[in-house]
Every structure is written in structure tokens, then in C-alpha cells.
Amino acid sequence: MMPKGYISFIFHAHLPYVRHPEHQQSLEEKWFFEALTECYIPMLRVFHEMADDNIDFAITFSLSPTLLAMMEDPFMQERYTAYLAGLQQLARKEEKRTAGDSRFAPLTQMYRERLDYAAYLFNEKYGRRLVNAFRDLQDIGKVELITAAATHGYLPLLAVQKEAAYAQLVTGIDNYRRIFGKTPRGIWLPECAYDPVLEEMLGELGLQYFITATHGVLYASPRPKYGVYSPILTPGGLAAFGRDPETSHQVWSAKEGYPGDYVYREFYRDIGYDLELDYIGEHLHPAYLRGNTGFKYYSITGPDNHKEVYNRQHALQKAREHAANFKFNREKQVEYYGGVMDRPPLLVAPYDAELFGHWWFEGPQWVDSLCRLLHGQNNLEMITPGQYLDRGYTLQLSTPNISSWGDKGYHEVWLNDKNDWLYRHLHHAAERMTALATAHPQAEGVQEEALTQLGRELLLAQSSDWPFIMTAGTMDRYAKARLGKHLERFMALEQQIRENNVDVPWLRAISATDNLFPHLDYRIFQSMESTVPVENKYEDLAGIR
Amino acid sequence: MRSDAIEGLTAAEKLPSSYGEDRLVLLTRDPYWLFAYWEVTPESRKQLEIEGRRAWEHLNLALRVTRYDTDMDKEEGCFHIPINHTVDNWCIEAGVPDRYYKVDLGVQIADRGFVSLLCSNIVKTPRDQISDVIDENWRLPDWQARRLYRRIARGNPSSLEMAIRGGGSAHLERSDGHDA
């Protein structure tokens, strides 16, 4: 029986490449470790438990290539193991400290149990290869994994050189294939940033769909008959799925969104700030910098600084209520749209994965409750974009609008007076990369090594994270330093290659630090005018035989 | 601050101010604004000084912004923005969504008008509202279309500016992926 409507949850998981072997500990690597501990592992736990309980659910997860590269990096795995062991040790210390205190002891126990589970899942069950936990879920058909652009480059602003955008896309796809053994069906365009100039490339790469902001599809032309409640077919032959504004509002809205409920856990009160340095210092940065440990014992409570102790049972009850409320509202929504559409409406609900568990501590339990409520009923069916396409609905041909999911909906977050200066350098570097890759189609030995590393430095400089952080203004020195570092390395190496004078020990040193995408082929940067797609080359060969 | 971060910051500050190439690049920011950056080599400066019969600092430099229709079939008009010889980038209020734009950097010369030196790539501004183009095979009856779009517009979080300019309905709370 056909459901009254569909809902597609898409969790976008991304972090910039923040691997810093040159430091004993780095604040930026901690972003990655915290995301693993507080978001990805709790989400995986929820998904695996639901699968064990035979719950019907369908979730889409986009895993950015930089995130996957860090998950697969032995050095980062080693560091994460040590990080986790340190937190487990802190948990035991906390259990001792709070023993007998009926308000805090249950909370320290909760954290210890969560950390023990994380260590079990990471070290024992998956032998440090968390990507396999995702792969298992994909293999049993519960989760659809999609890719993103290589280093999360902001494609519309890079596409001044088509080769630069192409290299971002093709690296994202190649990386996915090597890890998951198949071609991704969909791609997360970084920041949902879309421009029709990308169509030709997207169409050539064998992808089937991407996600846009609401007005990416809503303002498409010709006007989409079903608004954002059905995907459209783009000129490149892909399906574009537009974000449903109501689902995002209910979760994200600062005023009315679920995560701000007063019984939920407060993010900003952490023992890393609250306890004496003598006690907590050894679990902070070596310089004893105050910071988050993840042990947070208070609820949001209210708008001011007064905070009550967190009550886990009340918070979980609230997460269940919010899941039921969400389900109720979605059912009303599909009933409404069902009344004007001749097919079941599809609600597309993409979120930053990090919201769930990291910012909104109870987020994974909300997802769990929601999936269990939706299980086995016919009003609203969970579906992935790929599964939706398999249902065979005819799609309207239309060109999406230029758009992003950033503030104000277009490119301003990544192009304003705090960051517009960097495009001059990124465009110039991309032009040099294409010139060198085109001039050396058959490089070998050190030259090939150097050209490949040149490609890596360019990709790393292109992360959308750097201009985003500059706009946000919180870690802008780090963003500026990273951009400066990669561009400096790029320019020095570019000159060495041009002058046929590569400093090999230095090349090996930067290759060991900026080591992502081990299979990168620098030829992907070659000029599009002077090359033919690989498939055509093979066809030509077949013709000769 | 750590030493490598300081090195990186220094590297960012030491990025070249020029690459020795004439170039003018145009980027789209939103339905109303464009951003252009450029570099003029000393050789090209000299050439312009000869044409304008003045030193670079005294030339009437300008950007000429040309607008084309939504299909890039015909030119709709152009306007000039005077610029100072010390700047090398500009935020351009283009003003019209869903149009193609091209920018020239050049000089205003008394008896010859605008003489172009550099020409940009062509970009398009996004639409800021629902498309007027309707595919007859994909048309909802008007009352249904109204029902559909009225509700979407109520919760549309996409663009504050769009809603203000487009006179959209009032509920405008921001709720994109990066606000949390």
C-alpha cells in the first residue's frame, strides 16, 4: 500500500582535515575526536540497535572525504584510542569524586558507560575502522552513504576554473569507491552550494542526485509543479532534492526548535571549566587551557546563568515527546500537501550530523524514538533519496536556482569582506595546477610525487571551512594560518616543479603531514580542453582493436 | 600561539599582492550583488597611460557593468562605477536577479568615452523568487498551486533579503544549517 508521504533524513558529516602530528596535542584534532565520541558513535549505536531490533528505518549519511580520510588514518586512530582512554580514566575519577551523591553519581555513570561503549565499538568491534560500522549499515540496506567534494570546496566560487571543481568532485567519488567498493549514488554539494555551471560535470560523473537548499528547487525554472515536495530532474540528468523548510525549522529554530528545551543538557557547562585545575588539569590541553571534556552535568534550565542538575530520565522523556510531536506535524504536513499533489509528497530533511549528540545531546535518542514511532505504520514512510528514485516517479525537468544553505541563502557567507581576498589566490593556484598537470601528462618518479602533492596542497587550501571560519570569526587565525600554509607550500612546490629542482626531503616531509587521498592522480587537474574523458579513451582503444 | 600557526599566519600575510598577469574575475554573491577582483600589470598600465595621456593615478578608471537578459540573448544595458587606482576589488550592486553580467575594467577618456582594458568572465545572478516560466505539462491548477506555495512561503527560511525585497510573508526566522 502506498504511504501518504515520505520523509528523507540526511545527516551531513564533515570536518576539515585537522591532522597535526607536529603537536603532542592539538585543539583542532579534538574537534574530530569529540565528533566521533559525541556524535558519530552515538548515532551508529542507535542505528545498530534499531537494526538489531528489526526496526524499519532509512537514513542517508553523507561522509565527507576529509572526514573519511581522518577515520582511515592510522595516526589519527592511534591518537583517538589514547584520547578515549584518557576520558575513560577521567570517568573513573569522576565516579570516585561523585560517589554517594544522588544527583551527580548517575550522570558520571552514564558518561562512563557511553565512553566504554565508544571504546568497545571503536577498538574491539571495528578494529579502529569506524568506516566499517557505516558500511555494515549500508550493506543491510538501512543507511545510504553518499559522498561530498574532496575537501568540501565551495564549488560555485571555485568553478571559475572548471578543472578545480571537477577535481573536487572526482576525488570525492574516487575516495568513496576505494573505501566502500562502489560508486556513490548521491553527492552532498558542500554547503548545498549549487550553480548550474556544475551540471555538465555532475552529469558526467555517474552521480544520480544531490541536495539543495529550499530555494534551490523552489526557485528552479521552469517552476516545479510540486514545490520542494518532489525532486526535479536537472539538465545534467541528476535528481535535485530540495530541503523542506518546516522540518529544518522545527529542529534548528533558536526560539521554537527542540534542542533548546530547558530539560535538555546544557552544552556550555563542562567540568573542564568548572573544576579546579589541580584536579582536571591533566585532562585538558598540555598548557592547561580550559576547554570541554564532554562531562556536562547541567540542564539548560532557563535563559539565564542559573542551571539545575541534568535529569537524564526527564530529558529522554522529552526526546520521546518531541519525536511524537515531530511525527504528528509531519503527518499533518503530508496530509496537506497530499491534497494538492497526485503523488505522495516527499519531505527532505537534511541536517549537520554534528547537531545530533554533540550540540543536541539527546539528538540521537530523538532519532531513535522517531524511527521506532514510524516503524510499521503507513502515514509516513522513511526513504532515502536513492530508494525514492527507485520507485520510478517521473520527474519534472527543471534547472535549480543558484543557492546555498548558508545565512541569507546564497554565497555571502563564503564571499564577504572577511574572506573575499582569498579567491584571487585560490584561482591563481588552480590555474597553475592545471597548467602543470597539462604540461606533464606522463610524469614519473619524483616529478609525479611532486605534482600529486601539489594537488593535495591545492585541495586542502580550497576547503570551504576556511572562509566559513573567517566569517564566523571565532577561530579565524587558525583558518587563515591553514590557508596560508597550504598556499605557501603550493607556491614553493610549483616553482620547484617548474624549475625542475624539487627539494625531495622537504617534499617527503610535507607529503607525510598533508597525507590525505593516497591514490590521488594529479592528471584530474588537466585542462578540459586538452583531454578526453577516460571512458572515451577506452572506447577509442576498443575501436583500434 | 603555536609556532606553526604563526608561520601560517605570516604565510597568509605574505601571499603575493600580484601574480604578474592581467586578469579580471567576476563572482556572484547573491541575487543583487557581484564581486570582482583584478590585477593590471605594469605593461598594461603603461598602455592605458598612453591612451589616456595621463599618469595612472590621474586616469579616470572605471568598471563597466553590462547586464544581459535571462537567456544571454541580448544586452539590457550597462552602468559605470568610478574606481580609485589603489583598489583591486569591488562589491558591485548589480541590482537585478536572474540576469547575466559581464564587467570591463577600463578608463573614461574625454572624447572617446570608455576604453576597456580587461574583460571578466560572465556570471549569472540567482533568482530571488519563484520562476515565471511554466511547463504546461507540469502545471497545477491555480488553486492548488496557491495552496502549495502559500504554505512553503510561510516557512521558507532561505533568504531574508529575498523575503524583504520580494514582499514575502512575515515569518522570517533564520534557520539554516550553520546558525546553531
Interface residues (C-beta under 8 A of the other chain):
Chain A: H12 E22 H23 P156 L157 V160 E191 C192 D195 P196 A213 T214 H215 L218 Y219 A220 S221 P222 R223 P224 K225 Y226 G227 V228 Y229 P245 E246 S248 H249 W252 S253 A254 K255 G257 P259 Y336 Y337 G339 V340 M341 P350 Y351 D352 L355 W359 Q396 L397 S398 N401 I402 S403 W405 G406 D407 K408 G409 Y410 H411 E412 V413 L415 N416 D417 D420 W421 Y423 R424 H425 H427 H428 F468 R477 Y478 K480 A481 R482 L483 G484 K485 L487 E488 M491
Chain B: M1 R2 D4 A5 I6 E7 G8 L9 T10 A11 A12 E13 K14 L15 P16 Y19 E21 V25 L27 T28 R29 D30 P31 W33 F35 Y37 E39 N89 C91 N121 K124 T125 P126 R127 D128 Q129 I130 S131 D132 V133 I134 D135 W138 R139 L140 Q144 A145 R147 L148 Y149 R151 I152 G155 N156 P157 S158 S159 L160 E161 M162 E173 R174 S175 D176 G177 H178 D179 A180
